[in-house]
Amino acid sequence: MNDLNNLREPESIASIWADTRAAGFTMASEPLTCSLLRTLAASKPSARFLELGSGTGLSTAWLLDGMDSESRLTTVDNDESLLAILKRNVGADPRLTVVCSDGDEFLRSLRGERFDFIFADTWAGKYRLLNEALELLNPAGLYVIDDMLPQPNWPEGHAEKVASLIAALEAMEGYRVTKLSWASGVILVSKL
Ligand SMILES: C[S@@+](CC[C@H](N)C(=O)[O-])C[C@H]1O[C@@H](n2cnc3c(N)ncnc32)[C@H](O)[C@@H]1O
């Protein structure tokens, strides 16, 4: 088995990657994680999805490719130039709402709302406001993060933040947690 063979990526991905490279964006989500996101998304019909950290829309495109027609995805990033790439490539999808905002502020504004799936790919809802993000999950909802294995671009002190986050997730009551030392390092959390 070769994990990277025949991923059958969404149609928009080639164009998003071309724009992503041209923009010099280096924090893009990798294909394996994105493929997992799509497969998980396909298991949640008529669901509400939240993505924290849209980037240029790679993970957004894969999530949309797994979602059914009744599902809705809200994605947020604070960089308008990255979101312009996302909008150019997948912005016409009626299931998608794109928000340009500070992640912390936006996450706080969602208090009281509920989601079935959260991909937390920025500081908000991952290294900050973790409990606030998990609070947004419906029962049986899924929370997904990646980049948990050491990466060459981690700044000084980041490894300690990752270790603290993993320890916090491991200790939580009311959730079921699985760590995957696969791709960039993925953690799956489901709410009881
Ligand atoms: C790991 S990247 C997201 C990658 C994206 N999910 C993909 O598929 O390529 C993290 C993103 O967080 C965004 N970001 C950083 N600080 C932020 C903040 N305070 N509020 C909102 N977004 C932020 C960055 O602009 C960047 O696009």
The ligand as a MOL file (V3000), in Angstrom:
LIG
                    3D

  0  0  0     0  0            999 V3000
M  V30 BEGIN CTAB
M  V30 COUNTS 27 29 0 0 0
M  V30 BEGIN ATOM
M  V30 1 C -1.5180 26.1580 8.6520 0
M  V30 2 S -2.1440 27.5300 7.7950 0 CHG=1
M  V30 3 C -3.6900 26.9710 7.1610 0
M  V30 4 C -3.5090 26.0380 6.0210 0
M  V30 5 C -4.7770 25.6640 5.2950 0
M  V30 6 N -5.7240 24.9760 6.1490 0
M  V30 7 C -4.4730 24.8320 4.0590 0
M  V30 8 O -5.2520 23.9270 3.7250 0
M  V30 9 O -3.4590 25.0600 3.4170 0 CHG=-1
M  V30 10 C -2.6140 28.6150 9.0980 0
M  V30 11 C -3.4400 29.8000 8.6660 0
M  V30 12 O -3.7720 30.5490 9.8230 0
M  V30 13 C -3.8940 31.8900 9.4450 0
M  V30 14 N -3.8080 32.7500 10.6340 0
M  V30 15 C -2.7060 33.0710 11.3620 0
M  V30 16 N -3.0290 33.8670 12.4000 0
M  V30 17 C -4.3760 34.0320 12.3420 0
M  V30 18 C -5.3240 34.7390 13.1290 0
M  V30 19 N -4.9420 35.4420 14.2020 0
M  V30 20 N -6.6270 34.7030 12.7710 0
M  V30 21 C -7.0290 34.0060 11.6900 0
M  V30 22 N -6.1780 33.3010 10.8970 0
M  V30 23 C -4.8780 33.3100 11.2230 0
M  V30 24 C -2.7750 32.1180 8.4300 0
M  V30 25 O -3.0590 33.1980 7.5700 0
M  V30 26 C -2.7340 30.7670 7.7170 0
M  V30 27 O -3.4510 30.8250 6.5130 0
M  V30 END ATOM
M  V30 BEGIN BOND
M  V30 1 1 1 2
M  V30 2 1 2 3
M  V30 3 1 2 10
M  V30 4 1 3 4
M  V30 5 1 4 5
M  V30 6 1 5 6
M  V30 7 1 5 7
M  V30 8 2 7 8
M  V30 9 1 7 9
M  V30 10 1 10 11
M  V30 11 1 11 12
M  V30 12 1 11 26
M  V30 13 1 12 13
M  V30 14 1 13 14
M  V30 15 1 13 24
M  V30 16 1 14 15
M  V30 17 1 14 23
M  V30 18 2 15 16
M  V30 19 1 16 17
M  V30 20 1 17 18
M  V30 21 2 17 23
M  V30 22 1 18 19
M  V30 23 2 18 20
M  V30 24 1 20 21
M  V30 25 2 21 22
M  V30 26 1 22 23
M  V30 27 1 24 25
M  V30 28 1 24 26
M  V30 29 1 26 27
M  V30 END BOND
M  V30 END CTAB
M  END
